[in-house]
Amino acid sequence: MRKIFTTLSLAVLLTAGPAFADQVELEALTKAGVVLNVEQSGDILNARGEADTAAAMAKLVGSWATTRPADEAAVMIKAAVNTMVNIHPSMAEAIVSATSAALADFPHLVATVVEAAVAAAPNQSKSIANAAKTSVPGASLAIDNAVSNALSSVIYKQQNSPRNTPQPENNRNSRNDPASLS
């Protein structure tokens, strides 16, 4: 009986896995401040795999670029791209390529996409930049500047993280501090 229950539980989890993942994406987007309407939420929930996810993101950013004020669109695009690349770093190039193509008429927003993606996956900065440049060749300078800005921001955050700050004398762990052994 336990074997049957375990097998059924595993089968349910395996089939429900993508639905849980998509729900996690929606929750992460909402937590990042991204406001989605019902249709946009459905597009994210129904996306299966890299191509679907990239297409859903392209549709999303394209609609924001054409229906929202430029500064509001930039904020939403930056949050959405950063969140999705954080969740799916292996899809960074596809997401950037699709969203950049959707924003070809808005080069400043292409730079926003690149900056958000590089901030989420700095080790992929070259492939992210190349994907954007392939999609929107006329925005090369803006893309290079966005990569530079994002990498500078990542480096700054790493240098100023709490683990890199020296600890005061009285907070040292006495077992590992040679000065406290005397």
C-alpha positions as CSV (number, residue, x, y, z in Angstrom):
1,M,0.0,0.0,0.0
2,R,2.8,2.4,0.9
3,K,4.5,1.7,-2.5
4,I,1.3,2.6,-4.3
5,F,0.9,5.8,-2.3
6,T,4.5,6.8,-2.8
7,T,4.3,6.1,-6.6
8,L,1.1,8.1,-6.9
9,S,2.5,11.0,-4.9
10,L,5.6,11.0,-7.1
11,A,3.5,10.9,-10.3
12,V,1.4,13.8,-9.1
13,L,4.4,15.9,-8.2
14,L,6.1,15.2,-11.5
15,T,3.0,16.3,-13.5
16,A,2.4,19.3,-11.3
17,G,6.1,20.5,-11.3
18,P,5.7,22.9,-14.2
19,A,2.6,24.4,-12.7
20,F,4.4,25.0,-9.4
21,A,7.3,26.6,-11.2
22,D,5.0,28.9,-13.2
23,Q,3.3,29.9,-10.0
24,V,6.7,30.7,-8.5
25,E,7.5,32.9,-11.5
26,L,4.2,34.9,-11.0
27,E,4.9,35.3,-7.3
28,A,8.4,36.4,-7.9
29,L,7.3,38.9,-10.5
30,T,4.6,40.3,-8.2
31,K,7.1,40.5,-5.3
32,A,9.4,42.5,-7.7
33,G,6.6,45.0,-8.2
34,V,5.6,43.8,-11.7
35,V,1.9,44.4,-12.3
36,L,0.3,41.9,-14.7
37,N,-3.2,41.8,-16.0
38,V,-5.1,38.5,-16.4
39,E,-3.9,37.9,-20.0
40,Q,-0.3,38.6,-19.1
41,S,-0.5,36.3,-16.1
42,G,-1.9,33.6,-18.3
43,D,0.9,34.0,-20.8
44,I,3.5,33.5,-18.0
45,L,1.6,30.6,-16.5
46,N,1.2,28.9,-19.9
47,A,4.8,29.3,-21.0
48,R,6.5,25.9,-21.3
49,G,10.2,25.9,-22.0
50,E,12.7,28.5,-23.2
51,A,10.9,29.5,-26.4
52,D,7.5,30.0,-24.8
53,T,9.0,31.9,-21.8
54,A,11.0,34.2,-24.1
55,A,7.9,34.8,-26.3
56,A,5.7,35.6,-23.2
57,M,8.4,38.0,-22.0
58,A,8.6,39.7,-25.5
59,K,4.8,40.1,-25.6
60,L,4.9,41.5,-22.0
61,V,7.6,44.1,-22.6
62,G,6.3,45.1,-26.0
63,S,2.9,45.9,-24.5
64,W,4.4,47.9,-21.7
65,A,6.5,49.9,-24.1
66,T,3.5,50.9,-26.2
67,T,0.9,51.4,-23.4
68,R,2.8,52.9,-20.5
69,P,4.8,56.1,-19.9
70,A,8.4,55.6,-20.8
71,D,9.7,55.8,-17.2
72,E,7.1,53.4,-15.9
73,A,7.7,51.0,-18.8
74,A,11.4,51.0,-18.0
75,V,10.9,50.2,-14.3
76,M,8.5,47.3,-15.1
77,I,10.7,45.9,-17.9
78,K,13.8,46.1,-15.6
79,A,12.0,44.3,-12.8
80,A,10.5,41.6,-15.0
81,V,13.6,40.8,-17.0
82,N,15.8,40.8,-13.9
83,T,13.3,38.5,-12.1
84,M,12.9,36.0,-15.0
85,V,16.7,35.8,-15.6
86,N,17.3,35.3,-11.9
87,I,14.8,32.4,-12.0
88,H,16.0,31.0,-15.3
89,P,19.6,32.0,-15.8
90,S,20.0,29.4,-18.6
91,M,17.3,31.3,-20.6
92,A,19.0,34.7,-20.3
93,E,20.1,34.8,-23.9
94,A,16.7,33.7,-25.2
95,I,14.9,36.2,-23.0
96,V,17.2,39.1,-24.0
97,S,17.0,38.2,-27.7
98,A,13.2,38.1,-27.7
99,T,12.6,41.1,-25.5
100,S,15.2,43.2,-27.4
101,A,13.5,42.3,-30.7
102,A,10.2,43.3,-29.3
103,L,11.7,46.7,-28.2
104,A,13.6,47.4,-31.4
105,D,11.8,50.8,-31.8
106,F,12.8,51.7,-28.2
107,P,16.7,51.5,-28.0
108,H,16.7,53.0,-24.5
109,L,14.5,50.1,-23.3
110,V,16.7,47.6,-25.0
111,A,19.5,49.0,-22.8
112,T,17.2,48.5,-19.8
113,V,16.7,44.9,-20.7
114,V,20.4,44.3,-21.1
115,E,21.3,46.0,-17.8
116,A,18.6,44.0,-15.9
117,A,19.7,40.7,-17.4
118,V,23.4,41.3,-16.8
119,A,22.7,42.3,-13.2
120,A,20.9,38.9,-12.8
121,A,23.5,36.8,-14.6
122,P,26.8,38.8,-14.8
123,N,28.8,35.7,-15.9
124,Q,26.7,35.7,-19.1
125,S,27.3,39.4,-19.9
126,K,29.0,38.7,-23.3
127,S,26.3,36.4,-24.6
128,I,23.5,38.7,-23.3
129,A,25.1,41.7,-25.1
130,N,25.5,39.6,-28.3
131,A,21.9,38.5,-28.2
132,A,20.7,42.1,-27.9
133,K,23.1,43.4,-30.6
134,T,21.9,40.6,-32.9
135,S,18.3,41.6,-32.3
136,V,18.8,45.4,-32.4
137,P,22.1,46.1,-34.2
138,G,21.6,49.9,-34.1
139,A,21.7,49.9,-30.3
140,S,25.2,48.6,-29.9
141,L,26.6,51.6,-28.0
142,A,23.6,51.7,-25.6
143,I,24.0,47.9,-25.1
144,D,27.7,48.2,-24.3
145,N,27.0,51.0,-21.8
146,A,24.3,49.0,-20.2
147,V,26.6,46.0,-19.8
148,S,29.3,48.3,-18.3
149,N,26.8,49.9,-15.9
150,A,25.4,46.5,-14.8
151,L,28.8,45.0,-14.2
152,S,29.9,48.1,-12.2
153,S,26.8,47.8,-10.1
154,V,27.4,44.1,-9.4
155,I,31.1,44.7,-8.5
156,Y,30.1,47.6,-6.2
157,K,27.5,45.4,-4.4
158,Q,30.0,42.6,-4.0
159,Q,32.6,44.9,-2.5
160,N,30.1,46.4,-0.1
161,S,28.4,43.2,1.0
162,P,28.4,42.5,4.8
163,R,30.8,39.5,4.4
164,N,33.5,41.9,3.0
165,T,33.3,44.4,5.8
166,P,35.8,44.1,8.6
167,Q,34.4,43.0,11.9
168,P,34.9,45.1,15.0
169,E,37.5,43.7,17.5
170,N,34.8,42.6,20.0
171,N,32.8,40.6,17.4
172,R,35.6,38.3,16.4
173,N,35.2,34.6,16.9
174,S,37.9,33.8,19.5
175,R,38.4,30.2,18.2
176,N,39.6,31.5,14.8
177,D,41.3,34.7,15.8
178,P,45.0,34.4,16.5
179,A,45.0,37.7,18.5
180,S,42.6,36.1,21.1
181,L,44.8,33.1,21.7
182,S,47.4,34.9,23.8
